[in-house]
Amino acid sequence: MLTNSLIEMDRQHLIHPVSSFQGHAARGVRVLASAKGARVTDAEGRELIDGFAGLWCVNAGYGHESVVEAAAEQMRKLPYATGYFGLGSEAPIKLAAALAERAPGDLNHIYFSLGGSDAVDSTIRFVRYYWHAKGQPGRDQFISVEEGYHGSTSMGAGLTALAGFHEGFGVPYSWQHKISSHYTYRNPLKSDAEIIAASVAELKAKVAAIGPERVAAFYVEPIQGSGGVLVPPKGWIKAMREACRELDILFIADEVITGFGRTGPLFACEEEGIVPDMMTTAKGLTSGYVPMGAVFMSDHVFETIAEGAGAKAVGHGFTYSAHPVSAAVALEVLSLYEGGLLENGRKAGARLMEGLQSLSDHPLVGDVRGRGMLAALELVTDKDKKTRLPASVQPATRLFDRAWDKGLIVRSFAQGIFGYAPPLCCTDDEIDQIVARTKAVLDETL
Ligand code: PLP
């Protein structure tokens, strides 16, 4: 059978991202064959609802012919153009202008990467260059947040605070520091105000301990995604932004997941009216149809780097920076968001939250949280003690498998958290099915 031979070839040759080299191969890959809207079909012909939009990226949903056409037309006309040697092409120029127009505040300058990890990595290099240009090269220490995820490049993986990305790789480096996550469900502090004050105090104490003249930047996700969809209290990100201004360190918002309608508005930073010094995006930028990421840079960072470099080239860039095909796709995806998908996502997100809230009485549901089309259930065996599911349940694989058997793809985190990030195009019925199928998995797990 075709599927069996694919499974065997996969086992022999394909190294999967963030997967057990042994365990994954033993189980055998599940082969996806096609997709439309919010539904994917596997190689056996079974249809599933994709409650996680691939890897929280297919925000627009699958199968938009206009996106396919935009890519095909660009490939026919000009499949590649470098941005080196002062050259350029129409689609990335138009995309940069469109993004700058929509970005918060003065994030007017866009550097295109291939995805989120290299967008973050690029900001690390831009931050260092910025401080050199300002005559403060000693500012080489970076701070991020426990439970945070900022990609898995050799530098970004150390800003990431998840053990699996560190063990055996020799990161984090000594210049990469962390403060505690807000993680409201498991935070011993009770009120939002206390949690916010504690995070601000911890950031200030960390900067003081490192030496204020040595700290370069603070990195934060508006909602921590890979840490388990951890939503900060309202006002938290604004307070952290203000603290960074006070401390005179750069504030970098990592919107790789939260950007492009995932939480309601185009960018999550808009919700609290904050303007980062730099912002990273990827995923929803092209809705996963082709790879692309974008670093948004504020006027003052851009001008400082420009002045510092003078006529010299700033030595950072990739062959595929500002790829015209990716840019053509992103422009079309942006028009789909603005042509109704953002609006639909906001409505569907409210329905999703309502549906998941209706499961909060279930004996296994300890916490329901989220914003827009980004949500999670944290599963526990004892609600008072907030006891995590035992390892015997193997949340990451067994719960994923159970959901799959019910025709639902969700992210099943090892800590016993179900993560949801459905495409913004979901119908009411699809949202209701996501909730109903989740309930069926929970009932079976009791
Ligand atoms: N930053 C955040 C917040 C992410 O969630 C991710 C990926 O999930 C990344 C960076 C890395 O992006 P990519 O996987 O496209 O390299």
Boltz pocket constraint, residues with backbone or C-beta under 6 A from the ligand:
constraints:
  - pocket:
      binder: B
      contacts: [[A, 55], [A, 114], [A, 115], [A, 116], [A, 117], [A, 118], [A, 120], [A, 149], [A, 150], [A, 151], [A, 152], [A, 221], [A, 225], [A, 226], [A, 254], [A, 255], [A, 256], [A, 257], [A, 282], [A, 283]]
      max_distance: 6.0
